[in-house]
Amino acid sequence: MSFLHETPQEAVREVKLEHVSVGGRLFKMLRPTQPYRLLDDPTIIRAFERDEYLPYWAELWPSSMLLGEVLLAEPGLDGLEALELGCGLGLAGIVALSLGVRVTFSDYDSTALHFAARNARLNRFEDFHLLRFDWRDPPSLRFPLIFGADLLYEERNLNPVLNTICNMLSDNGLCLIVDPDRRPAQRFRAALDSRRGQGLEWSAKMLRGTIGSCAHEATLYRIRKTDAGGCPILKSLGADDDAGKKPTITDKLGDVPRTL
């Protein structure tokens, strides 16, 4: 079952403008001043009760900055069509736009797409697209380049993310995923391994960087779509895979830094 959400504009309240350095380049980024307060909004609470939704989009995550650095170092991107998965505020996609990539920002919260578009325009980019969808129901579109940062924060997202990559990555296309090694990472690697020789090939590399005054580490996954094996679809994790009581918002934030 797919789920689409819209964080109410009035819940966002104040916003602030930041200048974010990625690989020595400065980008303007507008974001909510107090993203953690979004959790008190009745619409967010109802969305959590329905689909365990949380407004992760409202924070500038370190992994998105590391992904931006990866994109800056990647050769041959100029002119490519690309999809950013779970774009949030859109930083990685904006870095890609600065390299001549034709970017489609995607998220399942329309307010995230609003901020991504606004931030792209703040950085003087107008040639981009927006796409709202749930990873559990990806559209029939193909891209030679897909990228995303910090998508593996919940175990239930692993198979939908991989299925989306399989469905939306062009044959011989490249997907770049940067993840700060949250708890689901080991299972993600196992899921990738299950598809070796069946449509996907992959490698992993440790990234290290300093953002502000803090050191950060993450893993870069380079995933290639091949034309062999058809990239089989894996079932989404369901109630039988997640034993125990229904999680609360506090439970869900347990593996996420307290910036949201």
NORHU-V701000 format. One record per residue. N is the residue number from 1. RES is the residue in one small letter. SS is DSSP state (alpha for helix, beta for strand, coil for the rest). Layout:
BEGIN
n={N	N}
res={RES	RES}
ss={SS	SS}
END
This chain:
BEGIN
n={1	2	3	4	5	6	7	8	9	10	11	12	13	14	15	16	17	18	19	20	21	22	23	24	25	26	27	28	29	30	31	32	33	34	35	36	37	38	39	40	41	42	43	44	45	46	47	48	49	50	51	52	53	54	55	56	57	58	59	60	61	62	63	64	65	66	67	68	69	70	71	72	73	74	75	76	77	78	79	80	81	82	83	84	85	86	87	88	89	90	91	92	93	94	95	96	97	98	99	100	101	102	103	104	105	106	107	108	109	110	111	112	113	114	115	116	117	118	119	120	121	122	123	124	125	126	127	128	129	130	131	132	133	134	135	136	137	138	139	140	141	142	143	144	145	146	147	148	149	150	151	152	153	154	155	156	157	158	159	160	161	162	163	164	165	166	167	168	169	170	171	172	173	174	175	176	177	178	179	180	181	182	183	184	185	186	187	188	189	190	191	192	193	194	195	196	197	198	199	200	201	202	203	204	205	206	207	208	209	210	211	212	213	214	215	216	217	218	219	220	221	222	223	224	225	226	227	228	229	230	231	232	233	234	235	236	237	238	239	240	241	242	243	244	245	246	247	248	249	250	251	252	253	254	255	256	257	258	259	260}
res={m	s	f	l	h	e	t	p	q	e	a	v	r	e	v	k	l	e	h	v	s	v	g	g	r	l	f	k	m	l	r	p	t	q	p	y	r	l	l	d	d	p	t	i	i	r	a	f	e	r	d	e	y	l	p	y	w	a	e	l	w	p	s	s	m	l	l	g	e	v	l	l	a	e	p	g	l	d	g	l	e	a	l	e	l	g	c	g	l	g	l	a	g	i	v	a	l	s	l	g	v	r	v	t	f	s	d	y	d	s	t	a	l	h	f	a	a	r	n	a	r	l	n	r	f	e	d	f	h	l	l	r	f	d	w	r	d	p	p	s	l	r	f	p	l	i	f	g	a	d	l	l	y	e	e	r	n	l	n	p	v	l	n	t	i	c	n	m	l	s	d	n	g	l	c	l	i	v	d	p	d	r	r	p	a	q	r	f	r	a	a	l	d	s	r	r	g	q	g	l	e	w	s	a	k	m	l	r	g	t	i	g	s	c	a	h	e	a	t	l	y	r	i	r	k	t	d	a	g	g	c	p	i	l	k	s	l	g	a	d	d	d	a	g	k	k	p	t	i	t	d	k	l	g	d	v	p	r	t	l}
ss={coil	coil	coil	coil	beta	coil	coil	coil	alpha	alpha	alpha	alpha	coil	coil	beta	beta	beta	beta	beta	beta	beta	beta	coil	coil	beta	beta	beta	beta	beta	beta	beta	beta	coil	coil	alpha	alpha	alpha	alpha	alpha	alpha	coil	alpha	alpha	alpha	alpha	alpha	alpha	alpha	alpha	alpha	alpha	coil	coil	coil	coil	alpha	alpha	alpha	coil	coil	coil	alpha	alpha	alpha	alpha	alpha	alpha	alpha	alpha	alpha	alpha	alpha	alpha	coil	coil	coil	coil	coil	coil	coil	beta	beta	beta	beta	coil	coil	coil	coil	coil	coil	alpha	alpha	alpha	alpha	alpha	alpha	alpha	alpha	coil	coil	coil	beta	beta	beta	beta	beta	beta	coil	beta	alpha	alpha	alpha	alpha	alpha	alpha	alpha	alpha	alpha	alpha	alpha	alpha	alpha	coil	coil	coil	coil	coil	coil	beta	beta	beta	beta	coil	coil	alpha	alpha	alpha	coil	coil	coil	coil	coil	beta	beta	beta	beta	beta	beta	beta	coil	coil	coil	coil	coil	coil	coil	alpha	alpha	alpha	alpha	alpha	alpha	alpha	alpha	alpha	alpha	alpha	alpha	beta	beta	beta	beta	beta	beta	beta	beta	beta	beta	beta	coil	coil	coil	coil	coil	alpha	alpha	alpha	alpha	alpha	alpha	alpha	alpha	alpha	coil	coil	beta	coil	coil	coil	beta	beta	beta	beta	beta	beta	beta	beta	beta	beta	beta	beta	coil	coil	beta	beta	beta	beta	beta	beta	beta	beta	beta	beta	beta	beta	coil	coil	coil	coil	coil	coil	coil	coil	coil	coil	coil	coil	coil	alpha	alpha	alpha	coil	coil	coil	coil	coil	coil	coil	alpha	alpha	alpha	alpha	alpha	alpha	alpha	coil	coil	coil	coil	coil}
END
